[in-house]
Amino acid sequence: MPRFVLLHQHTPERCATAWAAWAGYHSDLRGTQAGCTCLHGGHLAWWEVDAPDADTALRMLPPYVAERAHALSMRRVVTP
């Protein structure tokens, strides 16, 4: 199955909104770890997910987050 990194960036003013969007949204991502730079001022969050396509991957995010996210096809490689 293809793997995607879901990248979501928001402004500092929208940080609380982006995280509050998860309330009441059913997703397999709830309760899992995400990468996040919010506490360091970057306001970028990302998740690695397996999904058949980018649209399906984005549907794992709440609509507010998904509308402001990109699904990038990815794979892990060994750094030479």
LUMLO-88580 format. One line per 5 residues: their letters; for each residue z, y, x of N, C-alpha, C. Coordinates in pm, 1 decimal. Atoms other than C-alpha are relative to their C-alpha. Layout:
residues N
A = Z,Y,X,Z,Y,X,Z,Y,X | ...
end
This chain:
residues 80
MPRFV = 0.0,-117.2,85.3,0.0,0.0,0.0,0.0,123.9,90.2 | 3.0,-123.2,-79.2,-79.9,347.5,133.1,136.5,68.8,3.5 | -125.9,-73.8,-16.9,204.4,563.6,259.8,-32.2,148.8,6.5 | 19.2,-144.7,5.1,238.4,936.6,199.3,128.3,70.0,42.6 | -111.9,-89.9,-18.5,462.8,1212.3,318.4,-21.4,111.8,-102.0
LLHQH = 4.8,-105.6,101.1,539.3,1453.4,35.3,71.0,120.4,58.5 | -55.5,-121.1,-59.3,593.9,1805.1,171.1,15.6,107.3,-106.2 | -28.1,-107.0,96.8,757.3,2070.5,-42.0,67.7,114.5,73.5 | -63.0,-117.6,-60.2,831.5,2422.7,78.8,26.8,102.9,-108.5 | -37.5,-102.9,95.9,1008.2,2695.3,-113.4,65.1,115.1,74.9
TPERC = -65.8,-115.5,-59.5,1154.5,3036.9,-47.0,151.6,-16.5,-11.8 | -145.7,8.1,13.0,1527.4,3086.6,7.7,47.3,29.7,-142.0 | -38.6,-35.6,136.6,1545.0,3241.6,-338.9,-21.7,-114.5,-98.5 | 32.1,112.4,89.1,1403.4,2922.2,-494.8,64.7,-131.2,43.3 | -62.2,122.0,-51.8,1614.2,2674.1,-298.2,81.0,-71.9,-108.1
ATAWA = -83.3,62.7,103.8,1867.9,2610.6,-575.5,-85.7,-53.6,-113.8 | 89.6,44.3,107.2,1586.8,2583.4,-831.5,-68.7,-130.6,37.1 | 70.0,120.8,-44.6,1402.0,2322.1,-625.4,90.4,-122.7,-8.2 | -90.6,114.1,5.3,1708.6,2100.0,-600.7,48.8,-26.1,-141.7 | -42.7,17.5,139.4,1818.1,2161.1,-960.2,-107.5,-68.7,-83.6
AWAGY = 110.3,62.8,73.8,1475.0,2037.7,-1075.9,17.9,-151.4,-12.1 | -22.3,144.4,4.6,1594.3,1683.7,-1004.4,93.5,-41.9,-113.4 | -95.8,33.6,105.9,1863.5,1699.8,-1275.2,-74.3,-54.1,-121.4 | 60.0,60.9,117.7,1763.4,1465.8,-1554.2,-138.9,-58.2,21.5 | 133.3,54.7,-26.1,1437.0,1361.4,-1384.4,14.8,-140.4,57.1
HSDLR = -8.8,138.0,-47.5,1401.1,984.5,-1347.2,-104.3,-22.5,109.5 | 88.4,29.0,-111.8,1255.2,890.3,-1010.1,68.5,-100.3,91.5 | -54.9,92.6,-98.5,1299.7,610.1,-760.2,51.3,74.1,123.4 | -45.9,-78.1,-114.4,1359.3,888.1,-506.5,141.6,54.4,-19.5 | -136.7,-49.9,24.1,1685.3,995.9,-673.2,98.5,-85.9,76.6
GTQAG = -102.2,70.7,-76.4,1975.1,903.9,-449.1,-45.6,-48.2,136.2 | 48.7,38.8,-132.6,1755.1,843.1,-144.3,7.3,120.9,93.1 | -1.9,-108.2,-97.0,1748.1,1047.7,173.2,-134.6,71.3,6.1 | 119.8,-82.0,-20.6,1501.5,1331.0,222.6,21.5,80.4,126.3 | -9.1,-94.0,-110.1,1423.3,1536.9,527.8,10.1,139.7,-58.9
CTCLH = -21.9,-132.7,58.2,1532.2,1894.7,474.9,38.8,98.9,109.5 | -35.2,-104.7,-94.8,1547.3,2216.8,674.0,71.4,116.9,-66.9 | -58.9,-111.7,75.5,1713.4,2431.7,404.7,123.7,58.6,67.5 | -123.0,-50.1,-61.0,2048.1,2457.5,583.0,-25.9,70.9,132.4 | 36.2,-64.1,-126.9,1863.7,2579.7,893.1,-99.4,113.3,-21.6
GGHLA = 85.3,-113.3,30.7,1650.0,2840.2,714.9,-146.7,-30.7,-20.0 | 142.8,33.1,12.1,1319.8,2651.6,698.6,-47.3,-22.0,-142.5 | 29.6,25.5,141.2,1331.2,2556.6,328.6,-122.9,-88.2,-19.7 | 102.6,103.5,9.5,1103.2,2257.0,374.4,71.1,-132.3,-24.9 | -54.8,132.5,28.7,1180.7,1916.2,223.8,-115.0,-99.9,0.1
WWEVD = 104.9,100.6,-1.7,990.4,1590.7,265.5,57.4,-138.9,-26.2 | -31.0,138.5,31.8,993.4,1231.8,150.4,-116.4,-85.6,47.4 | 104.1,98.4,-30.7,801.5,927.4,275.9,1.6,-101.8,-112.6 | 8.3,90.2,115.1,678.2,711.9,-11.6,-121.6,-90.3,11.8 | 113.7,90.4,14.7,451.8,415.9,-77.6,-53.0,17.2,-141.1
APDAD = 62.8,-19.4,131.0,205.8,472.8,-360.5,-148.6,-32.1,12.6 | 142.3,34.0,-5.7,-149.4,366.7,-452.2,-89.6,120.2,30.3 | 81.4,-119.5,-25.6,-275.0,727.6,-432.3,90.6,122.6,0.5 | -77.6,-123.2,-14.1,-163.7,1086.3,-376.8,56.9,48.6,-133.2 | -48.6,-45.7,130.3,-134.9,1170.6,-746.8,122.3,-80.3,-44.9
TALRM = -114.0,84.8,35.5,97.4,875.8,-807.7,120.9,36.6,85.1 | -109.6,-39.5,-89.1,304.6,976.7,-506.6,63.7,129.7,-47.7 | -53.9,-128.5,45.0,342.7,1332.7,-635.9,78.0,-12.9,-130.7 | -72.6,19.7,126.0,457.4,1204.1,-976.5,142.5,-51.8,22.5 | -137.1,40.3,-31.9,769.7,1072.9,-799.8,91.3,122.3,8.9
LPPYV = -75.7,-124.2,-9.7,878.1,1437.5,-771.1,8.5,65.8,-136.6 | -5.3,-76.7,125.2,998.1,1654.8,-1059.6,-116.2,99.4,-3.8 | 116.8,-88.1,9.3,714.8,1874.7,-1189.8,12.1,129.6,80.6 | -14.8,-126.0,-74.0,856.1,2197.5,-1040.7,-22.4,-21.3,149.1 | 14.4,30.7,-142.2,872.4,2036.8,-695.8,-142.3,-46.8,28.9
AERAH = 133.7,55.6,-22.1,543.5,1845.1,-727.5,-109.0,106.9,-1.4 | 100.8,-106.1,8.5,347.1,2157.0,-826.2,-5.2,84.3,126.6 | -9.1,-78.0,-122.6,455.2,2311.6,-495.7,2.0,-91.2,122.9 | -3.8,99.2,-108.0,409.8,1999.9,-280.4,-140.1,-46.8,35.6 | 124.4,62.2,-47.5,136.0,1829.7,-81.6,30.8,-145.3,32.2
ALSMR = -12.0,141.4,-35.4,88.4,1453.7,-49.2,-99.1,-27.4,112.4 | 83.8,25.7,-116.6,-41.9,1369.2,295.9,3.9,-147.9,33.9 | 8.0,140.2,-40.2,-162.1,1019.4,379.8,50.9,-11.2,143.4 | -58.4,11.0,-133.2,29.7,895.0,682.9,22.5,-144.9,38.5 | -45.4,128.8,-51.4,121.0,602.4,898.8,80.8,26.6,124.3
RVVTP = -81.8,-13.1,-120.6,369.3,552.9,1177.1,-75.8,-61.3,117.0 | 61.2,49.3,-122.6,239.5,508.8,1529.7,103.4,9.7,112.5 | -87.5,-5.7,-117.2,405.1,453.4,1864.8,-49.6,111.8,90.6 | 35.8,-109.2,-90.5,408.9,761.4,2084.8,-31.3,-58.5,136.8 | 35.5,57.9,-130.4,223.9,674.1,2406.7,83.2,57.6,114.9
end
